[in-house]
Amino acid sequence: ASMAENAIVYGNRYRALNKEIDNSLYRAERYFFKGEYNDSLREAIRSINVVEPGIQDRLLAEYNKEES
């Protein structure tokens, strides 16, 4: 859940750049509020990856730092 939330928050900076990113992050938020965290994370990463290829690896590295 935390990783999904962080991905959505991170992706918010790109909402104004592209309507599809905005729509995709909106879907990620809806999944999140339904408790579907895996789907939320998947959707958020897919949308951010458009402007930042490889974002999944960076988010995972950041998450692993927090867990340590």
C-alpha positions, -999 to +999 in steps of 0.1 A: +000+000+000+028+024+009+046+018-024+014+024-044+007+056-025+043+068-030+041+061-067+009+080-071+023+110-052+055+109-073+035+107-105+014+137-096+042+160-110+035+147-145-003+150-145-002+184-163+021+171-190-001+144-205-039+137-203-033+100-205-009+101-175-036+121-156-062+095-165-040+066-156-031+081-122-067+087-116-073+050-122-044+042-098-061+063-071-094+046-076-077+012-072-059+024-041-091+036-024-108+003-032-079-015-014-065-029-047-029-019-040-012-041-065-034-029-093-029+007-081+009+003-081+009-013-115-012+014-130+009+042-114+041+027-126+028+022-161+018+058-163+050+073-149+071+050-171+059+070-202+080+100-190+106+082-168+115+048-182+128+025-155+108+041-127+099+007-113+135-001-104+140+033-088+108+031-067+118-004-056+153+007-046+138+036-026+113+012-009+141-012+000+160+017+016+130+026+037+126-010+048+163-013+060 
